[in-house]
Amino acid sequence: MSDTAGIRSRVERLEDGVQQRWRALGDWVDRRFGDEEFTQAEEIAQGFKPDAVAIEEAPVPLPAHVALYILAALLVIAILWSIFGSVDRIVVAPGKIATRTPMLVMQPFTTSRIL
């Protein structure tokens, strides 16, 4: 009986730890990507700011962050692929390239001059 109680308490502690980390992750996402909450006075003050200042102070939209992180991930994947990937075969041979069709000589019908 005490063995199952010990296992149950460990599972409960593990669940508590996971929930705490999940809440911390949610708080971080809200701080990083969430909209800023303005009080009524700040909202009124925002209306009187010049457009350039309002644009500077506006939070960066979430799709811009997503696009940046996707491009960074693709760059990292490409670099890792170039480091750890390999080419199957590299073939080098001396000689000439021969075609099956005869060589076609291009000539003008008449001679001409370019001035």
N, C-alpha and C positions, 0 to 999 in steps of 0.2 A: 504494500500500500504506500509506503513512504517513497518507494522508487518511482511510482507513477506521479506522486506529488512533486518530487524533485524534477522530473522531466517536464511536468506541466508548468512549474515555476520558471524553468529555463526557457520554455517556449513563450511564456508570457513576457519574460524579459526581452527575448528576441523580438517579439511583436512590438513591444514598447519602443525599442531602439529603432526598428524600421519605421514606425509611425513618426518618431521624433525626427529622423533624418528626412522623411518625406515632407514633413511640415517645413523643415529648414530649407529644403529644395524649393518648395512652393513659395516661401517668403522671399528667397533669392530671386526667383523668376519674377515675382511681383515687383520687387525693387528694381530689377534690371530692365524689365520690359513693360512694366505696368504703366498705366497713365498716371500722371501726377494729379493728386487731388488738390484743388485750390479752395481756399476759404473764400467767402463772399468778397472780402476786401481785396484779396489778391486777384480775384477774377475781374473786379472793376478796374484795378490797376493795369491788368493785362490789356484792357481795351484802349488804354491811352498810350501804350508803348509804340514806338516806331516799328514798322514792319520788319526791318532788318534785325532789331533786337528780339522781336517775337519769334522770328525764324531761328535765331541762334539759341534761344532758350527752350524751344520746343523739343520734346523728346524725339529721339530717332525712331521711326516706325519699325515695327517688328519685321515686316518683309525685307527691309534693308539689312537687318541683322541676320536673318535667315539666309539671304543671298550671299552675304559676306562669309558666313560660316560654311556654306556649301562649297563656295569657290575655294576656300582655304582647305577644306577636306579633300576636294578633288586634286588640289596641288600637292598635298601630302601623299595622297595615293599614287599620283603620277611619279613623284620622286622615289617612293618606296618601290614601285614597280620597276623603275629604271635601275634601281640598285640591285634588287633581288631577282628580277626577271632575266631570262636568258633567251638568246636566239637559237633556234633549232640547228641550223646548218649555215655555214658560210662557205661558199664555193668560189674558188678563184682558178681561172684557167687561161693560159695564153692562147692566142689565135685570132681569127677574124670572124666577123659575123657574116654568115652566108644566107641570102634570101633565096626563095624558090622561084621568084619571078625575075626575069632579066632586068638589068639596069636600064632605066628610061632616061634618055638624054633630052633635056629641055633646051630648045633653040627657038629664036624668033623667026617668023616667016621672012621678014625683011630687015635689013640693017637700018638702024636709025641713030640719030644723034640727040644728045641731051644738051641743051644750051645753058 
